[in-house]
């Protein structure tokens, strides 16, 4: 059975408002062992959005960046739970405000491949987002929440989140991710 894919927008916001986004941050963990995992959905999105272009390491050494098509793409060089360090440094480095930022990350509460672009939401247990809210001092930024829900019709129970998010991404789910990445690209360029 083919899994559903759709993009939804929080009713209080409009995807059109993402036009003010300058900084696009893809969350993930550094290192080859995490490269193609569910938890690295944000990093995978950056690869798609930048066509695997080379990034430059910032002087702070907490992130890499690439300027492309009027946007600044940022890849944290810290682990997911410390994402706030890289985001705080990137905002300061480029002299930007949190509301000019889109964070792309995995979300285990959304079905695989579904996308929600929202503004000003809480962390809902995502440790990377908790770190960002803590160090940025606000939750007023854009988020592209990419579904990685680990419960499917084939599973009787949920796998522990820690085990699931670090599993290699299946080919079927990678295809769903790429559809969502294209939706993010459209939101940033329309």
N, C-alpha and C positions, 0 to 999 in steps of 0.2 A: 504494500500500500504506500503510495507516495505521501510524504509528509507535507503539511501545509506551510506556505510561506506568505507572509503579508507584513506590511509596515503599518504601524498604528501610531497615532500622535495623541498625546495628552490633550484632553478637551480644553484645557486652559491655555494652551499654547498653539502656535501654528508653525509648521515646518518652514514657512516663509521667513520667520524670525531668525533662522539660522544664517541668514545672509550676513549678519554681523559677526559671525564666527571667523576668527583669524587663526587661532591656534587649535590644531587638531592633534589630540594625544591618544595614542593607541596603547592600552595597558597590556602587560604581559610580564613574563619572567625572562631574565637574560639567560643565555646558554642554549646550546644545541639540543640538550635533552628535553627542553620545554618548547622548542620551536613550533611543532605541529600539534599542539595540545589544545583542548577546549578552553583552558584558562588563558591562552594566548590569542584569543579572538581579536583583541584590539591590535596586537602586533601584526597579525595576519591581515587585518583590514588596512593597515598602513602600507604593507607590501603591495596590496591590490591598488590602493589609491595613488601610490607613487610609482607604480610599475617597476618595483624592485630597484629604484634608484639608490645611489649611495648617499648616506647620511654623514653629517659632520659632527664630531663630538664637541660639545660646548665646553667652555673653559671651566665650568663647575664640575665636569666629569659625571654628573648625575643623569644626563640625557644626551641624545643625539638629535639633530634636527636637519630638515630639508625645506627650503623655500621653493614653492612650486605653485603656479597658477594663482598667485595672490594669497596663498595660505602658507602657514608655517606648520609643518608636520613634525611631531615630537615623539620620539621613542625613548621611554625611560630606560636607564641602565641600572636601575635598582630592582629589587624583587617587588612583586605585586603589593605586599602589605606595607611597603615603604614608598608607594607611588607619590604620596604627597610631597616628598622631598623634591623629586624631579619636577613636579608640576609647579610647586612654589618657586623653584629656581628658574624654570622656563618663563613663568609670568614676569618675574623680576628682570630676567635677561632681555626679554623683548618689550618690557614696559607695557604689559597688557593687563586688563582686568579679567577676573574670573568669568564674567558674563560674555566675554569674547572667545570662550573656549568650549570645545566639544571633546568630551572624553568618550572613547569607544571601549567598551568592556563586555565581558561575558556576564550572563545573568541566568542562574539556575532555576529561576522561577518562571521563565518564559519558554514556551516550546522551541525545540531546536530549529534554528533558522529564522524565527520571527524577530522582528526588529521594532523597538519602541524608541522614538526620539523624543526626549522630554527635557524640561527645564525645572530646576529648583527642587529636585526630589531628594529625599533622605537616602542613606546608604543601603538600607534594607539588608544589613548583614554582610555586604560586600566589603572586605577588609581594605582593598585598594581605594575604594570610594571613601571609606571612613577616614583613611589617612589623608586623602585630598581635602575633604571637608575640614578636618582638624587643622591642617597646615595652611590652607587657603583662608580659613576663618569664615567660610560661607558655603552654602549648598546652591548658591545662585550661579549655576553654570549648566551648559547643555550636556546631555548624556545620550549616547546611542547605545542602548542596551540590547545586546545580541543574545538571543535565546540559546541555551545549551541544555535545557531541562533534561535531567537524567532519568526521568520516569517515562517509559514508553508502554505501549499496549503489550509488549512482549515481556515486560518485567513485572514480577509479582510485588517487588519492593524496591525502594530506592537504594542505590549504591551510595555509600558515604561520599559526601561532597569532595573531601580531600583526595580520595582515590579516583573519582570520576574526572575531575577537572584536569588532572595530569595525564589522562589516557590519550593516546594518539587519536587524532581526528579521523573518522571514517571518510571514505571517498564520497558517500552519499551526503553526509553532513557537510563536507567541504563544498560541495556543489550548492547546498542551501545557503551556506555562509556567503559564497560569492554573489548570489542573488541579493542578499542583504547588503553586501559591500557596495554593489552597484546602486542600491537605493540611497546609501549614505552619500555616494559620489554625486548622485542627482540632487540630493538635498543641499549639498555644498555648492553646486554649480548653477542650479536653476535660478 
